[in-house]
Amino acid sequence: MLTWDSTYAIALELRRQHPDADLEQVSLQQIYKWTLALSDFEDDPALANDDILSAIFQDWFEEMTWKITNSTCPATKSPMS
């Protein structure tokens, strides 16, 4: 079950459901609508506020940035002794 307190879990689910979303174009209103549409989301829509939606956005952004950064770094192998 997802609630507004589950910002990181919501961000992961939104990333999974909207893998091609351009975060520069995603508004807080869009995050709100997409969150309410999540099948596991079970909280009062009236409890949402800009701080919560911004936290979801930030978690999503950081996950995307981490994924991009780590997918472009070459794997390093240490020599076996």
Protein Blocks (a to p, Z undefined) as FASTA:
>chain_A
ZZfklmmmmmmmmmmmmmmbcfklpcfklmmmmmmmpmklccdfklpcfklmmmmmmmmm
mmmmmmmmmmmpccdddddZZ
